[in-house]
Amino acid sequence: MTETDTRASSPTTRQGWRFLLSRRWVSYFALLIVFAIACGFLSHWQFERRLERVDENELVAAHFDATPQPLADVLPELDSYDHNQEWVPVEMTGHYLVEEQLLVRARPFNGQPGFEILTPFETDSGEVFIVDRGWIPTGAEQDSPDHVPAAPTGEITVTARLKPGEREIPGRSAPDGQIATIHLPTFATELGTDRTYTGAYGLLRSESVAAETGELTPKPELTEGNHLSYAVQWIVFAIIAAVGLVYGLREEFKERNEDDPRVLRAAARAEERNRNRKRRTDAEIEDDLLDSGS
């Protein structure tokens, strides 16, 4: 029997791509699709977070050091506020309602727990605007500050940077004299809904009378963070998963189709490349002879 007859009579190992219809490979493709969708979603979310950070940086750059404007001009209504007004400096004249002051709890600063001082300010025209007079640390031995800087009395002029109020968190309470979040309607209920600003409050910038304050809010750093790199990483993860699946698919194809001409040709090319890598040049042989002679 000739070699040709022997090859013809031997059982074939060629199965083509039929193995892709197996439950195992269908599961692999399904997992890849789910993983790719998840990576795409997370990448898109990181791109959105970066855009939000860019918008925030633009507001800080445009408003933080701007010239203060009259409060009534910037916020014509008590509930007026637009997100594009964040950090806008406003100016008002009047006096603090020291007796109505509250501390907002659970406010970290530079890694330290503490409070922010919220002091209502009554303008000459009768409206009440909440001013954040800065951060103070929690007490050394108690869940309250050891010292709260006193607000100045009498008529003064105050400048502050606008910030939006916060939502109320159901179930979160606070001791007397404290508040869980900067929920402006809570102040309005106590001070009068017909005169209290509920759209925004202000981070203290300056007072016309020298007085002790808490740690005032510094200018935020104008950075975009790592959102862009994270977004790209999620895309790379999806690509790596796809490449890994394709590699596994090719390896199983070669294993199941050993006598396929394409597999044989690929194996021959790989073997030829290995021989070429192992083949030593005349220069290398000559260098070895010189080294051994020395």
N, C-alpha and C positions, 0 to 999 in steps of 0.2 A: 504494500500500500504506500503510495507516495505521500509526501508532506502535505500536498494540497488536499488529498483525500482525508488525511488525518484531521486537518483543521476543519474540514467541512463536516466530518462526522462528530466532532467534539461538541458538547452542549454549549450553547451561546450564553454569555453573561450580559449581553446587551439588553437593557430594559428601557432605554430612552428616558423621557421625563415623566413617566407614569407615576413615579414615587411622589411627585408633588401633590398628587391627589390623596395621599394618605392623611389620616387624621393628624398625625404629628406635624407634618408640614403645613397643613391648613391652620393648625393652632399657631405655628410660628408666624405665619403671615398675618393672622389676626392680631397677635400680640404686637407685631411691628407696627401695624396700622394704629392700634390704640396708643402705643408709646409715641409714635410720630405726632398724633393729634395732641397728646398731652404736652409734648415738647413745643409744638407750635403755639398752643395756648399760653404756656408759661413764657415763651419768648415774646409773644405779643404783649403779655402783661408787663414784662420788664421794659419793653419799648414805650408803653404808655406811662409807666412810672417815670421813665427818663423825661418824657415830654412834660409831665407834671412838674418835675424838678426844674426843668428849663423855664417853664412859666413862672414858678416861684422865684427863681433867680432874677428874672426880668422885673418882677414886682419889687423885690428888694433893691435892685440897682436903681430903679426909677423913683422910688418913694422914700427909702429909709432916711436919706439926708436932705430931703426936699424942704422947702420953706413951709412952715405951718400955715394952714388955712383956718378960717373961722369954722367952728364946729357946725353951726347952723347952715353954713353954705355947703359943707360936704355931706351932712346928713340932714336934709330938710324935714324929714319925718322921723318919728321916734323909732320906727321899725325899718328905716332906710339902711341899706347896706348892699354893696355889690362886691363880689369876690375880687374884682380888679382894684378895689380900694384898700386892700390889705397893706399895712405899713404906712398908709398916708398919714402924715402928721397933721393934727388938728390943734387948735388953740381955743381956750375958753377962760373966762374970768368969773370968779365966784368964790365959794368957800366949801371946804370939805365937811361932810356930815360924819364926823368922827364917831359918834355914838352908833352909827349904822354899819360900821366897818366889820367885815368878815374875813376869815382866813380860808383859802381854798387848800385842802389837804392833799397829800400824796403827790407832791410836785418835785421830782428829782432835778438836780442841777449839778453838773460836773460829778455825777456819780453819788451825790449826797442826797438823802431824803430831806424834805422840807415843805414849806408852805409859801403861798403867794398872798400878798396883802391886797385885798380888794376894798377900796375906800370910795363910797359914793361922793360925787362932786356936784353940788348944786350951782348952776350958772346964774348969772345976774337976771336972766329972763325966766328963771324958775324951773328949767328942765334939770333932770338928774342924769349924770353920765358916770358910769363905773370906771374907776381908774385903778389899774394894777400898779401899786407902788413898789414892786420888786419882790425878790425871793429872800426868804430867811430860813435858816436850818432848823430842823427839829431839835427839841431839847436834849440835853445830855442824859437825863434820867426820866423823861416823860414824853408822852405823845402830843406835845404842844411846844411852841417855841419858848426858849428861856427869856427872850426879849423881843418885843415888837416895836420897831421905830414909830414914833408918834408923828402923825400928820400935822403940818402947820395949821394954826388957827388964823381966823381973820380972812379978809379978802386977798386973794392971790390970783396970779395968772399961771395956768398950767398948760403944757403942751404934751401930747401923747400920740402914740402911733396906733392906728386902728387895727383891731383884730376881731374876727367873728366870734359870737358867743358859742358856747358848747351845749350839747344836748344833755338832758337829764338822764341819768342812768337809774332805771328802776331797781329798787332794793338797796341802793347804796345810800347810807345815811352818814351823818357827821354830828359830833358833839355840839353843844351850844357855842355860838361864836365862830363856828366853822361851816364850810359848805363843801360838798363832794365834787362838784364841777362848777364851771363858770356859766351857770344857767341864768341868763339875764332876766327871764320872766319871774324867777324867784325873788329877785330884788324888786321888780315892778309890783309884785303882790304886796310887799311890805311898804314900799315908798310911794306907790301910786302909779297905776297903769296909765294914767293920763299925762304923766310927766317924765317917766323913766325910759331911757333909750334901751330898746331890746334887740336892735339889729347888730350892734357892735359895742365893744368896750375899748379901752385904750391902755397901752403899755406906756407907763410914765417915761417921758423924755426929759423934761425939765420943769422946775418950779421957780417962780419969781422970788420966793423967799427961801433962803438957805435952810434946809432941814435934813435930818437923817432919813435915809430910805433903805429899802432892802437892796439886794443885788439886782441892778437893772438888766433887762434883756439885751445881750450884745447883738451886734449885727451878724446875721447868719452868714456862714461861709458860702460863697458862690461856686459850689461844685455840683457836678451832675451825679456824683456817687458812682457805684459800680454797675448801674442798671444796664448800660450798653454792653459791657463785657458779659454779664450774665445772660442777656438776650442772645448774644452770639454763641455762648456756650451751649444753650439748649438746642440751637440749630445743629451745632457740631455733634451733640449727643445723638440726635436723630440720624445724622449721616453715618456716624460710626456704627449704629445699630443696623442700618441698611447694608452697609459694606460687610459687616460680619455675617449677616444672613446670606448675602450673595456668595461670600467665600465658602460658607458651609454648604450651600447648594452645589457649588462647583465641585467641592471635594466629594460629596456623596454621589454626584453624577459620575465622576471618574471611577469611584469604587464600584458602582453598579454597572458600568459600561466599559469594562477593561479592554474589550476588543473593538471598541468603536474607533474608526479611523482618526477622528479628531483627538481622542484621548491618546492614541498611540503616537500621533504626530507631536502633540504637546509634550509627552514623556520623552520623546527622542530629542526635541529641542532643549528640554531641561537637562538631559544627560550630556548633550553637547556643550551647553554652557558650563556645566560642572567640570568637564574635561578641560575646557579652555582656561578655567580659573586655576586648575591644578597644574597645567602645563607650564614648565619653567622656561624662561627665556635664556638665550646664550649668555647674556650679561649676568644673570643671576648665578648660572653655573660657574662662570669665570670668577665671580666674586667669592663663591664658596671655596674654589680651589686656592685662590690667593689667601683667603683666611686660614685655611688648613695648613698651607705652606708656611705661614708665619708662626 
